[in-house]
Amino acid sequence: MSKKGNRHIRKSLHLPALSAVKYNPINKDLYARLVGSGHGIKMKGLMAVQKKILELELELE
């Protein structure tokens, strides 16, 4: 995980990503697939969900 980019955006997307993993079936499947793929790094799965949330937000604009 890189420290490049806006830290405020990363910080503000952390809790929504946790909620999305818990309640949204699409994000839950993405997270489970990434964590269960042998790497087992949970933060990488959360970062992927954060990126997906951010891309969804940019599409709506």
PDBQT receptor file of N, H, CA, C and O in Angstrom, charges set to zero:
ATOM      1  N   MET A   1       0.842  -1.167   0.000  1.00  0.00    +0.000 N 
ATOM      2  CA  MET A   1       0.000   0.000   0.000  1.00  0.00    +0.000 C 
ATOM      3  C   MET A   1       0.889   1.233   0.000  1.00  0.00    +0.000 C 
ATOM      4  O   MET A   1       1.873   1.313   0.735  1.00  0.00    +0.000 OA
ATOM      5  N   SER A   2       0.527   2.171  -0.824  1.00  0.00    +0.000 N 
ATOM      6  H   SER A   2      -0.272   2.106  -1.422  1.00  0.00    +0.000 HD
ATOM      7  CA  SER A   2       1.355   3.353  -1.000  1.00  0.00    +0.000 C 
ATOM      8  C   SER A   2       0.861   4.496  -0.123  1.00  0.00    +0.000 C 
ATOM      9  O   SER A   2      -0.333   4.616   0.152  1.00  0.00    +0.000 OA
ATOM     10  N   LYS A   3       1.775   5.312   0.300  1.00  0.00    +0.000 N 
ATOM     11  H   LYS A   3       2.745   5.215   0.077  1.00  0.00    +0.000 HD
ATOM     12  CA  LYS A   3       1.426   6.515   1.061  1.00  0.00    +0.000 C 
ATOM     13  C   LYS A   3       1.259   7.712   0.132  1.00  0.00    +0.000 C 
ATOM     14  O   LYS A   3       1.045   8.832   0.594  1.00  0.00    +0.000 OA
ATOM     15  N   LYS A   4       1.357   7.479  -1.173  1.00  0.00    +0.000 N 
ATOM     16  H   LYS A   4       1.531   6.568  -1.548  1.00  0.00    +0.000 HD
ATOM     17  CA  LYS A   4       1.151   8.552  -2.133  1.00  0.00    +0.000 C 
ATOM     18  C   LYS A   4      -0.341   8.858  -2.219  1.00  0.00    +0.000 C 
ATOM     19  O   LYS A   4      -1.178   8.014  -1.898  1.00  0.00    +0.000 OA
ATOM     20  N   GLY A   5      -0.656  10.041  -2.644  1.00  0.00    +0.000 N 
ATOM     21  H   GLY A   5       0.024  10.726  -2.905  1.00  0.00    +0.000 HD
ATOM     22  CA  GLY A   5      -2.053  10.417  -2.779  1.00  0.00    +0.000 C 
ATOM     23  C   GLY A   5      -2.524  11.218  -1.580  1.00  0.00    +0.000 C 
ATOM     24  O   GLY A   5      -1.763  11.492  -0.652  1.00  0.00    +0.000 OA
ATOM     25  N   ASN A   6      -3.763  11.576  -1.622  1.00  0.00    +0.000 N 
ATOM     26  H   ASN A   6      -4.381  11.353  -2.376  1.00  0.00    +0.000 HD
ATOM     27  CA  ASN A   6      -4.348  12.423  -0.603  1.00  0.00    +0.000 C 
ATOM     28  C   ASN A   6      -4.698  11.603   0.637  1.00  0.00    +0.000 C 
ATOM     29  O   ASN A   6      -5.538  10.705   0.575  1.00  0.00    +0.000 OA
ATOM     30  N   ARG A   7      -4.058  11.910   1.751  1.00  0.00    +0.000 N 
ATOM     31  H   ARG A   7      -3.375  12.639   1.801  1.00  0.00    +0.000 HD
ATOM     32  CA  ARG A   7      -4.291  11.134   2.967  1.00  0.00    +0.000 C 
ATOM     33  C   ARG A   7      -5.673  11.385   3.535  1.00  0.00    +0.000 C 
ATOM     34  O   ARG A   7      -6.232  10.515   4.204  1.00  0.00    +0.000 OA
ATOM     35  N   HIS A   8      -6.239  12.568   3.280  1.00  0.00    +0.000 N 
ATOM     36  H   HIS A   8      -5.785  13.274   2.737  1.00  0.00    +0.000 HD
ATOM     37  CA  HIS A   8      -7.569  12.876   3.787  1.00  0.00    +0.000 C 
ATOM     38  C   HIS A   8      -8.634  12.028   3.087  1.00  0.00    +0.000 C 
ATOM     39  O   HIS A   8      -9.603  11.598   3.713  1.00  0.00    +0.000 OA
ATOM     40  N   ILE A   9      -8.451  11.795   1.800  1.00  0.00    +0.000 N 
ATOM     41  H   ILE A   9      -7.664  12.145   1.292  1.00  0.00    +0.000 HD
ATOM     42  CA  ILE A   9      -9.393  10.942   1.070  1.00  0.00    +0.000 C 
ATOM     43  C   ILE A   9      -9.279   9.508   1.558  1.00  0.00    +0.000 C 
ATOM     44  O   ILE A   9     -10.290   8.846   1.794  1.00  0.00    +0.000 OA
ATOM     45  N   ARG A  10      -8.036   9.022   1.711  1.00  0.00    +0.000 N 
ATOM     46  H   ARG A  10      -7.215   9.559   1.520  1.00  0.00    +0.000 HD
ATOM     47  CA  ARG A  10      -7.856   7.660   2.215  1.00  0.00    +0.000 C 
ATOM     48  C   ARG A  10      -8.480   7.506   3.596  1.00  0.00    +0.000 C 
ATOM     49  O   ARG A  10      -9.125   6.499   3.888  1.00  0.00    +0.000 OA
ATOM     50  N   LYS A  11      -8.284   8.502   4.430  1.00  0.00    +0.000 N 
ATOM     51  H   LYS A  11      -7.760   9.320   4.192  1.00  0.00    +0.000 HD
ATOM     52  CA  LYS A  11      -8.806   8.460   5.800  1.00  0.00    +0.000 C 
ATOM     53  C   LYS A  11     -10.332   8.492   5.813  1.00  0.00    +0.000 C 
ATOM     54  O   LYS A  11     -10.963   7.797   6.609  1.00  0.00    +0.000 OA
ATOM     55  N   SER A  12     -10.922   9.296   4.937  1.00  0.00    +0.000 N 
ATOM     56  H   SER A  12     -10.409   9.861   4.290  1.00  0.00    +0.000 HD
ATOM     57  CA  SER A  12     -12.372   9.431   4.928  1.00  0.00    +0.000 C 
ATOM     58  C   SER A  12     -13.071   8.242   4.268  1.00  0.00    +0.000 C 
ATOM     59  O   SER A  12     -14.273   8.060   4.464  1.00  0.00    +0.000 OA
ATOM     60  N   LEU A  13     -12.357   7.437   3.498  1.00  0.00    +0.000 N 
ATOM     61  H   LEU A  13     -11.381   7.585   3.338  1.00  0.00    +0.000 HD
ATOM     62  CA  LEU A  13     -12.966   6.263   2.860  1.00  0.00    +0.000 C 
ATOM     63  C   LEU A  13     -12.807   4.989   3.676  1.00  0.00    +0.000 C 
ATOM     64  O   LEU A  13     -13.334   3.945   3.290  1.00  0.00    +0.000 OA
ATOM     65  N   HIS A  14     -12.095   5.049   4.791  1.00  0.00    +0.000 N 
ATOM     66  H   HIS A  14     -11.667   5.897   5.104  1.00  0.00    +0.000 HD
ATOM     67  CA  HIS A  14     -11.827   3.831   5.557  1.00  0.00    +0.000 C 
ATOM     68  C   HIS A  14     -13.107   3.244   6.174  1.00  0.00    +0.000 C 
ATOM     69  O   HIS A  14     -13.406   2.068   5.965  1.00  0.00    +0.000 OA
ATOM     70  N   LEU A  15     -13.852   4.038   6.919  1.00  0.00    +0.000 N 
ATOM     71  H   LEU A  15     -13.609   4.993   7.089  1.00  0.00    +0.000 HD
ATOM     72  CA  LEU A  15     -15.074   3.523   7.550  1.00  0.00    +0.000 C 
ATOM     73  C   LEU A  15     -16.162   3.157   6.544  1.00  0.00    +0.000 C 
ATOM     74  O   LEU A  15     -16.831   2.140   6.728  1.00  0.00    +0.000 OA
ATOM     75  N   PRO A  16     -16.366   3.952   5.482  1.00  0.00    +0.000 N 
ATOM     76  CA  PRO A  16     -17.337   3.492   4.472  1.00  0.00    +0.000 C 
ATOM     77  C   PRO A  16     -16.953   2.156   3.828  1.00  0.00    +0.000 C 
ATOM     78  O   PRO A  16     -17.822   1.356   3.482  1.00  0.00    +0.000 OA
ATOM     79  N   ALA A  17     -15.655   1.922   3.671  1.00  0.00    +0.000 N 
ATOM     80  H   ALA A  17     -14.948   2.572   3.951  1.00  0.00    +0.000 HD
ATOM     81  CA  ALA A  17     -15.223   0.639   3.107  1.00  0.00    +0.000 C 
ATOM     82  C   ALA A  17     -15.530  -0.505   4.068  1.00  0.00    +0.000 C 
ATOM     83  O   ALA A  17     -15.942  -1.583   3.638  1.00  0.00    +0.000 OA
ATOM     84  N   LEU A  18     -15.333  -0.280   5.364  1.00  0.00    +0.000 N 
ATOM     85  H   LEU A  18     -14.999   0.596   5.713  1.00  0.00    +0.000 HD
ATOM     86  CA  LEU A  18     -15.668  -1.315   6.339  1.00  0.00    +0.000 C 
ATOM     87  C   LEU A  18     -17.163  -1.631   6.321  1.00  0.00    +0.000 C 
ATOM     88  O   LEU A  18     -17.558  -2.794   6.394  1.00  0.00    +0.000 OA
ATOM     89  N   SER A  19     -17.987  -0.592   6.224  1.00  0.00    +0.000 N 
ATOM     90  H   SER A  19     -17.666   0.353   6.165  1.00  0.00    +0.000 HD
ATOM     91  CA  SER A  19     -19.436  -0.799   6.159  1.00  0.00    +0.000 C 
ATOM     92  C   SER A  19     -19.833  -1.494   4.866  1.00  0.00    +0.000 C 
ATOM     93  O   SER A  19     -20.715  -2.352   4.860  1.00  0.00    +0.000 OA
ATOM     94  N   ALA A  20     -19.180  -1.120   3.772  1.00  0.00    +0.000 N 
ATOM     95  H   ALA A  20     -18.463  -0.423   3.777  1.00  0.00    +0.000 HD
ATOM     96  CA  ALA A  20     -19.499  -1.747   2.491  1.00  0.00    +0.000 C 
ATOM     97  C   ALA A  20     -19.146  -3.225   2.498  1.00  0.00    +0.000 C 
ATOM     98  O   ALA A  20     -19.870  -4.040   1.926  1.00  0.00    +0.000 OA
ATOM     99  N   VAL A  21     -18.043  -3.575   3.137  1.00  0.00    +0.000 N 
ATOM    100  H   VAL A  21     -17.455  -2.913   3.602  1.00  0.00    +0.000 HD
ATOM    101  CA  VAL A  21     -17.649  -4.984   3.227  1.00  0.00    +0.000 C 
ATOM    102  C   VAL A  21     -18.651  -5.753   4.079  1.00  0.00    +0.000 C 
ATOM    103  O   VAL A  21     -18.905  -6.932   3.832  1.00  0.00    +0.000 OA
ATOM    104  N   LYS A  22     -19.210  -5.102   5.061  1.00  0.00    +0.000 N 
ATOM    105  H   LYS A  22     -19.005  -4.144   5.262  1.00  0.00    +0.000 HD
ATOM    106  CA  LYS A  22     -20.136  -5.785   5.968  1.00  0.00    +0.000 C 
ATOM    107  C   LYS A  22     -21.532  -5.928   5.370  1.00  0.00    +0.000 C 
ATOM    108  O   LYS A  22     -22.178  -6.958   5.563  1.00  0.00    +0.000 OA
ATOM    109  N   TYR A  23     -22.011  -4.909   4.643  1.00  0.00    +0.000 N 
ATOM    110  H   TYR A  23     -21.486  -4.073   4.487  1.00  0.00    +0.000 HD
ATOM    111  CA  TYR A  23     -23.411  -4.894   4.239  1.00  0.00    +0.000 C 
ATOM    112  C   TYR A  23     -23.665  -5.007   2.740  1.00  0.00    +0.000 C 
ATOM    113  O   TYR A  23     -24.750  -5.435   2.346  1.00  0.00    +0.000 OA
ATOM    114  N   ASN A  24     -22.713  -4.642   1.892  1.00  0.00    +0.000 N 
ATOM    115  H   ASN A  24     -21.831  -4.295   2.212  1.00  0.00    +0.000 HD
ATOM    116  CA  ASN A  24     -22.919  -4.680   0.450  1.00  0.00    +0.000 C 
ATOM    117  C   ASN A  24     -22.400  -6.009  -0.099  1.00  0.00    +0.000 C 
ATOM    118  O   ASN A  24     -21.209  -6.296   0.019  1.00  0.00    +0.000 OA
ATOM    119  N   PRO A  25     -23.275  -6.827  -0.698  1.00  0.00    +0.000 N 
ATOM    120  CA  PRO A  25     -22.837  -8.157  -1.160  1.00  0.00    +0.000 C 
ATOM    121  C   PRO A  25     -21.760  -8.113  -2.245  1.00  0.00    +0.000 C 
ATOM    122  O   PRO A  25     -20.907  -8.999  -2.299  1.00  0.00    +0.000 OA
ATOM    123  N   ILE A  26     -21.787  -7.106  -3.100  1.00  0.00    +0.000 N 
ATOM    124  H   ILE A  26     -22.480  -6.387  -3.056  1.00  0.00    +0.000 HD
ATOM    125  CA  ILE A  26     -20.778  -7.013  -4.162  1.00  0.00    +0.000 C 
ATOM    126  C   ILE A  26     -19.406  -6.751  -3.560  1.00  0.00    +0.000 C 
ATOM    127  O   ILE A  26     -18.427  -7.408  -3.913  1.00  0.00    +0.000 OA
ATOM    128  N   ASN A  27     -19.343  -5.784  -2.649  1.00  0.00    +0.000 N 
ATOM    129  H   ASN A  27     -20.138  -5.249  -2.362  1.00  0.00    +0.000 HD
ATOM    130  CA  ASN A  27     -18.067  -5.472  -2.013  1.00  0.00    +0.000 C 
ATOM    131  C   ASN A  27     -17.625  -6.579  -1.065  1.00  0.00    +0.000 C 
ATOM    132  O   ASN A  27     -16.429  -6.817  -0.892  1.00  0.00    +0.000 OA
ATOM    133  N   LYS A  28     -18.586  -7.247  -0.458  1.00  0.00    +0.000 N 
ATOM    134  H   LYS A  28     -19.557  -7.054  -0.599  1.00  0.00    +0.000 HD
ATOM    135  CA  LYS A  28     -18.258  -8.373   0.421  1.00  0.00    +0.000 C 
ATOM    136  C   LYS A  28     -17.595  -9.499  -0.368  1.00  0.00    +0.000 C 
ATOM    137  O   LYS A  28     -16.635 -10.113   0.098  1.00  0.00    +0.000 OA
ATOM    138  N   ASP A  29     -18.115  -9.766  -1.570  1.00  0.00    +0.000 N 
ATOM    139  H   ASP A  29     -18.895  -9.267  -1.950  1.00  0.00    +0.000 HD
ATOM    140  CA  ASP A  29     -17.525 -10.803  -2.418  1.00  0.00    +0.000 C 
ATOM    141  C   ASP A  29     -16.125 -10.412  -2.895  1.00  0.00    +0.000 C 
ATOM    142  O   ASP A  29     -15.214 -11.240  -2.912  1.00  0.00    +0.000 OA
ATOM    143  N   LEU A  30     -15.964  -9.151  -3.281  1.00  0.00    +0.000 N 
ATOM    144  H   LEU A  30     -16.704  -8.478  -3.267  1.00  0.00    +0.000 HD
ATOM    145  CA  LEU A  30     -14.651  -8.663  -3.712  1.00  0.00    +0.000 C 
ATOM    146  C   LEU A  30     -13.629  -8.816  -2.590  1.00  0.00    +0.000 C 
ATOM    147  O   LEU A  30     -12.524  -9.313  -2.808  1.00  0.00    +0.000 OA
ATOM    148  N   TYR A  31     -14.007  -8.385  -1.394  1.00  0.00    +0.000 N 
ATOM    149  H   TYR A  31     -14.905  -7.981  -1.217  1.00  0.00    +0.000 HD
ATOM    150  CA  TYR A  31     -13.109  -8.466  -0.237  1.00  0.00    +0.000 C 
ATOM    151  C   TYR A  31     -12.759  -9.919   0.086  1.00  0.00    +0.000 C 
ATOM    152  O   TYR A  31     -11.595 -10.248   0.316  1.00  0.00    +0.000 OA
ATOM    153  N   ALA A  32     -13.770 -10.782   0.102  1.00  0.00    +0.000 N 
ATOM    154  H   ALA A  32     -14.716 -10.515  -0.085  1.00  0.00    +0.000 HD
ATOM    155  CA  ALA A  32     -13.535 -12.194   0.421  1.00  0.00    +0.000 C 
ATOM    156  C   ALA A  32     -12.646 -12.861  -0.627  1.00  0.00    +0.000 C 
ATOM    157  O   ALA A  32     -11.801 -13.693  -0.295  1.00  0.00    +0.000 OA
ATOM    158  N   ARG A  33     -12.841 -12.492  -1.888  1.00  0.00    +0.000 N 
ATOM    159  H   ARG A  33     -13.527 -11.816  -2.157  1.00  0.00    +0.000 HD
ATOM    160  CA  ARG A  33     -12.022 -13.075  -2.953  1.00  0.00    +0.000 C 
ATOM    161  C   ARG A  33     -10.565 -12.656  -2.820  1.00  0.00    +0.000 C 
ATOM    162  O   ARG A  33      -9.662 -13.472  -3.003  1.00  0.00    +0.000 OA
ATOM    163  N   LEU A  34     -10.335 -11.375  -2.500  1.00  0.00    +0.000 N 
ATOM    164  H   LEU A  34     -11.069 -10.712  -2.352  1.00  0.00    +0.000 HD
ATOM    165  CA  LEU A  34      -8.962 -10.890  -2.388  1.00  0.00    +0.000 C 
ATOM    166  C   LEU A  34      -8.266 -11.429  -1.134  1.00  0.00    +0.000 C 
ATOM    167  O   LEU A  34      -7.085 -11.774  -1.178  1.00  0.00    +0.000 OA
ATOM    168  N   VAL A  35      -8.989 -11.500  -0.034  1.00  0.00    +0.000 N 
ATOM    169  H   VAL A  35      -9.949 -11.220   0.001  1.00  0.00    +0.000 HD
ATOM    170  CA  VAL A  35      -8.375 -11.978   1.207  1.00  0.00    +0.000 C 
ATOM    171  C   VAL A  35      -8.184 -13.493   1.160  1.00  0.00    +0.000 C 
ATOM    172  O   VAL A  35      -7.201 -14.016   1.685  1.00  0.00    +0.000 OA
ATOM    173  N   GLY A  36      -9.119 -14.190   0.537  1.00  0.00    +0.000 N 
ATOM    174  H   GLY A  36      -9.918 -13.766   0.110  1.00  0.00    +0.000 HD
ATOM    175  CA  GLY A  36      -9.036 -15.641   0.486  1.00  0.00    +0.000 C 
ATOM    176  C   GLY A  36      -8.208 -16.192  -0.651  1.00  0.00    +0.000 C 
ATOM    177  O   GLY A  36      -8.109 -17.409  -0.808  1.00  0.00    +0.000 OA
ATOM    178  N   SER A  37      -7.605 -15.317  -1.455  1.00  0.00    +0.000 N 
ATOM    179  H   SER A  37      -7.685 -14.328  -1.328  1.00  0.00    +0.000 HD
ATOM    180  CA  SER A  37      -6.875 -15.790  -2.623  1.00  0.00    +0.000 C 
ATOM    181  C   SER A  37      -5.472 -16.290  -2.302  1.00  0.00    +0.000 C 
ATOM    182  O   SER A  37      -4.685 -16.547  -3.213  1.00  0.00    +0.000 OA
ATOM    183  N   GLY A  38      -5.156 -16.428  -1.042  1.00  0.00    +0.000 N 
ATOM    184  H   GLY A  38      -5.795 -16.219  -0.302  1.00  0.00    +0.000 HD
ATOM    185  CA  GLY A  38      -3.837 -16.916  -0.684  1.00  0.00    +0.000 C 
ATOM    186  C   GLY A  38      -2.955 -15.830  -0.114  1.00  0.00    +0.000 C 
ATOM    187  O   GLY A  38      -2.002 -16.117   0.612  1.00  0.00    +0.000 OA
ATOM    188  N   HIS A  39      -3.261 -14.580  -0.434  1.00  0.00    +0.000 N 
ATOM    189  H   HIS A  39      -4.035 -14.346  -1.023  1.00  0.00    +0.000 HD
ATOM    190  CA  HIS A  39      -2.465 -13.489   0.109  1.00  0.00    +0.000 C 
ATOM    191  C   HIS A  39      -2.876 -13.214   1.553  1.00  0.00    +0.000 C 
ATOM    192  O   HIS A  39      -2.025 -13.036   2.425  1.00  0.00    +0.000 OA
ATOM    193  N   GLY A  40      -4.180 -13.179   1.799  1.00  0.00    +0.000 N 
ATOM    194  H   GLY A  40      -4.871 -13.323   1.091  1.00  0.00    +0.000 HD
ATOM    195  CA  GLY A  40      -4.684 -13.042   3.152  1.00  0.00    +0.000 C 
ATOM    196  C   GLY A  40      -4.420 -11.704   3.798  1.00  0.00    +0.000 C 
ATOM    197  O   GLY A  40      -4.502 -11.591   5.021  1.00  0.00    +0.000 OA
ATOM    198  N   ILE A  41      -4.104 -10.678   3.015  1.00  0.00    +0.000 N 
ATOM    199  H   ILE A  41      -4.037 -10.769   2.021  1.00  0.00    +0.000 HD
ATOM    200  CA  ILE A  41      -3.835  -9.366   3.583  1.00  0.00    +0.000 C 
ATOM    201  C   ILE A  41      -5.140  -8.566   3.544  1.00  0.00    +0.000 C 
ATOM    202  O   ILE A  41      -5.612  -8.177   2.476  1.00  0.00    +0.000 OA
ATOM    203  N   LYS A  42      -5.703  -8.331   4.710  1.00  0.00    +0.000 N 
ATOM    204  H   LYS A  42      -5.319  -8.647   5.578  1.00  0.00    +0.000 HD
ATOM    205  CA  LYS A  42      -7.011  -7.698   4.794  1.00  0.00    +0.000 C 
ATOM    206  C   LYS A  42      -6.984  -6.242   4.360  1.00  0.00    +0.000 C 
ATOM    207  O   LYS A  42      -7.951  -5.755   3.774  1.00  0.00    +0.000 OA
ATOM    208  N   MET A  43      -5.900  -5.545   4.634  1.00  0.00    +0.000 N 
ATOM    209  H   MET A  43      -5.114  -5.940   5.110  1.00  0.00    +0.000 HD
ATOM    210  CA  MET A  43      -5.830  -4.129   4.273  1.00  0.00    +0.000 C 
ATOM    211  C   MET A  43      -5.831  -3.936   2.759  1.00  0.00    +0.000 C 
ATOM    212  O   MET A  43      -6.373  -2.949   2.260  1.00  0.00    +0.000 OA
ATOM    213  N   LYS A  44      -5.231  -4.869   2.028  1.00  0.00    +0.000 N 
ATOM    214  H   LYS A  44      -4.791  -5.671   2.433  1.00  0.00    +0.000 HD
ATOM    215  CA  LYS A  44      -5.268  -4.770   0.566  1.00  0.00    +0.000 C 
ATOM    216  C   LYS A  44      -6.695  -4.933   0.053  1.00  0.00    +0.000 C 
ATOM    217  O   LYS A  44      -7.098  -4.270  -0.903  1.00  0.00    +0.000 OA
ATOM    218  N   GLY A  45      -7.451  -5.813   0.688  1.00  0.00    +0.000 N 
ATOM    219  H   GLY A  45      -7.123  -6.352   1.464  1.00  0.00    +0.000 HD
ATOM    220  CA  GLY A  45      -8.854  -5.975   0.323  1.00  0.00    +0.000 C 
ATOM    221  C   GLY A  45      -9.653  -4.720   0.603  1.00  0.00    +0.000 C 
ATOM    222  O   GLY A  45     -10.489  -4.317  -0.206  1.00  0.00    +0.000 OA
ATOM    223  N   LEU A  46      -9.399  -4.096   1.751  1.00  0.00    +0.000 N 
ATOM    224  H   LEU A  46      -8.720  -4.423   2.408  1.00  0.00    +0.000 HD
ATOM    225  CA  LEU A  46     -10.096  -2.858   2.082  1.00  0.00    +0.000 C 
ATOM    226  C   LEU A  46      -9.714  -1.728   1.128  1.00  0.00    +0.000 C 
ATOM    227  O   LEU A  46     -10.559  -0.914   0.753  1.00  0.00    +0.000 OA
ATOM    228  N   MET A  47      -8.448  -1.681   0.739  1.00  0.00    +0.000 N 
ATOM    229  H   MET A  47      -7.762  -2.342   1.043  1.00  0.00    +0.000 HD
ATOM    230  CA  MET A  47      -8.021  -0.641  -0.200  1.00  0.00    +0.000 C 
ATOM    231  C   MET A  47      -8.696  -0.840  -1.560  1.00  0.00    +0.000 C 
ATOM    232  O   MET A  47      -9.021   0.140  -2.230  1.00  0.00    +0.000 OA
ATOM    233  N   ALA A  48      -8.907  -2.069  -1.971  1.00  0.00    +0.000 N 
ATOM    234  H   ALA A  48      -8.643  -2.865  -1.427  1.00  0.00    +0.000 HD
ATOM    235  CA  ALA A  48      -9.600  -2.331  -3.230  1.00  0.00    +0.000 C 
ATOM    236  C   ALA A  48     -11.052  -1.872  -3.148  1.00  0.00    +0.000 C 
ATOM    237  O   ALA A  48     -11.585  -1.328  -4.115  1.00  0.00    +0.000 OA
ATOM    238  N   VAL A  49     -11.693  -2.087  -2.000  1.00  0.00    +0.000 N 
ATOM    239  H   VAL A  49     -11.259  -2.529  -1.215  1.00  0.00    +0.000 HD
ATOM    240  CA  VAL A  49     -13.070  -1.631  -1.815  1.00  0.00    +0.000 C 
ATOM    241  C   VAL A  49     -13.118  -0.110  -1.789  1.00  0.00    +0.000 C 
ATOM    242  O   VAL A  49     -14.040   0.491  -2.341  1.00  0.00    +0.000 OA
ATOM    243  N   GLN A  50     -12.132   0.516  -1.153  1.00  0.00    +0.000 N 
ATOM    244  H   GLN A  50     -11.383   0.028  -0.705  1.00  0.00    +0.000 HD
ATOM    245  CA  GLN A  50     -12.075   1.976  -1.134  1.00  0.00    +0.000 C 
ATOM    246  C   GLN A  50     -11.943   2.527  -2.550  1.00  0.00    +0.000 C 
ATOM    247  O   GLN A  50     -12.595   3.511  -2.901  1.00  0.00    +0.000 OA
ATOM    248  N   LYS A  51     -11.107   1.898  -3.355  1.00  0.00    +0.000 N 
ATOM    249  H   LYS A  51     -10.578   1.099  -3.070  1.00  0.00    +0.000 HD
ATOM    250  CA  LYS A  51     -10.931   2.342  -4.739  1.00  0.00    +0.000 C 
ATOM    251  C   LYS A  51     -12.230   2.188  -5.519  1.00  0.00    +0.000 C 
ATOM    252  O   LYS A  51     -12.579   3.049  -6.326  1.00  0.00    +0.000 OA
ATOM    253  N   LYS A  52     -12.941   1.095  -5.281  1.00  0.00    +0.000 N 
ATOM    254  H   LYS A  52     -12.656   0.395  -4.626  1.00  0.00    +0.000 HD
ATOM    255  CA  LYS A  52     -14.203   0.863  -5.972  1.00  0.00    +0.000 C 
ATOM    256  C   LYS A  52     -15.239   1.911  -5.568  1.00  0.00    +0.000 C 
ATOM    257  O   LYS A  52     -15.992   2.393  -6.415  1.00  0.00    +0.000 OA
ATOM    258  N   ILE A  53     -15.284   2.267  -4.287  1.00  0.00    +0.000 N 
ATOM    259  H   ILE A  53     -14.672   1.875  -3.599  1.00  0.00    +0.000 HD
ATOM    260  CA  ILE A  53     -16.206   3.301  -3.821  1.00  0.00    +0.000 C 
ATOM    261  C   ILE A  53     -15.856   4.642  -4.460  1.00  0.00    +0.000 C 
ATOM    262  O   ILE A  53     -16.745   5.377  -4.890  1.00  0.00    +0.000 OA
ATOM    263  N   LEU A  54     -14.584   4.957  -4.524  1.00  0.00    +0.000 N 
ATOM    264  H   LEU A  54     -13.861   4.360  -4.175  1.00  0.00    +0.000 HD
ATOM    265  CA  LEU A  54     -14.153   6.221  -5.117  1.00  0.00    +0.000 C 
ATOM    266  C   LEU A  54     -14.467   6.271  -6.600  1.00  0.00    +0.000 C 
ATOM    267  O   LEU A  54     -14.898   7.310  -7.100  1.00  0.00    +0.000 OA
ATOM    268  N   GLU A  55     -14.263   5.191  -7.306  1.00  0.00    +0.000 N 
ATOM    269  H   GLU A  55     -13.912   4.347  -6.899  1.00  0.00    +0.000 HD
ATOM    270  CA  GLU A  55     -14.585   5.155  -8.729  1.00  0.00    +0.000 C 
ATOM    271  C   GLU A  55     -16.082   5.289  -8.952  1.00  0.00    +0.000 C 
ATOM    272  O   GLU A  55     -16.512   5.933  -9.909  1.00  0.00    +0.000 OA
ATOM    273  N   LEU A  56     -16.871   4.693  -8.087  1.00  0.00    +0.000 N 
ATOM    274  H   LEU A  56     -16.522   4.169  -7.309  1.00  0.00    +0.000 HD
ATOM    275  CA  LEU A  56     -18.331   4.803  -8.191  1.00  0.00    +0.000 C 
ATOM    276  C   LEU A  56     -18.754   6.250  -7.980  1.00  0.00    +0.000 C 
ATOM    277  O   LEU A  56     -19.636   6.750  -8.679  1.00  0.00    +0.000 OA
ATOM    278  N   GLU A  57     -18.137   6.915  -7.030  1.00  0.00    +0.000 N 
ATOM    279  H   GLU A  57     -17.421   6.509  -6.462  1.00  0.00    +0.000 HD
ATOM    280  CA  GLU A  57     -18.432   8.317  -6.764  1.00  0.00    +0.000 C 
ATOM    281  C   GLU A  57     -18.062   9.195  -7.960  1.00  0.00    +0.000 C 
ATOM    282  O   GLU A  57     -18.797  10.123  -8.300  1.00  0.00    +0.000 OA
ATOM    283  N   LEU A  58     -16.943   8.911  -8.588  1.00  0.00    +0.000 N 
ATOM    284  H   LEU A  58     -16.346   8.158  -8.312  1.00  0.00    +0.000 HD
ATOM    285  CA  LEU A  58     -16.515   9.706  -9.749  1.00  0.00    +0.000 C 
ATOM    286  C   LEU A  58     -17.413   9.471 -10.956  1.00  0.00    +0.000 C 
ATOM    287  O   LEU A  58     -17.603  10.375 -11.770  1.00  0.00    +0.000 OA
ATOM    288  N   GLU A  59     -17.972   8.262 -11.081  1.00  0.00    +0.000 N 
ATOM    289  H   GLU A  59     -17.818   7.528 -10.420  1.00  0.00    +0.000 HD
ATOM    290  CA  GLU A  59     -18.886   7.975 -12.180  1.00  0.00    +0.000 C 
ATOM    291  C   GLU A  59     -20.175   8.768 -12.050  1.00  0.00    +0.000 C 
ATOM    292  O   GLU A  59     -20.770   9.155 -13.055  1.00  0.00    +0.000 OA
ATOM    293  N   LEU A  60     -20.608   9.012 -10.828  1.00  0.00    +0.000 N 
ATOM    294  H   LEU A  60     -20.124   8.698 -10.011  1.00  0.00    +0.000 HD
ATOM    295  CA  LEU A  60     -21.871   9.692 -10.607  1.00  0.00    +0.000 C 
ATOM    296  C   LEU A  60     -21.800  11.186 -10.908  1.00  0.00    +0.000 C 
ATOM    297  O   LEU A  60     -22.833  11.825 -11.107  1.00  0.00    +0.000 OA
ATOM    298  N   GLU A  61     -20.613  11.738 -10.944  1.00  0.00    +0.000 N 
ATOM    299  H   GLU A  61     -19.774  11.219 -10.783  1.00  0.00    +0.000 HD
ATOM    300  CA  GLU A  61     -20.471  13.179 -11.204  1.00  0.00    +0.000 C 
ATOM    301  C   GLU A  61     -20.630  13.519 -12.645  1.00  0.00    +0.000 C 
ATOM    302  O   GLU A  61     -20.538  14.688 -13.018  1.00  0.00    +0.000 OA
TER     303      GLU A  61
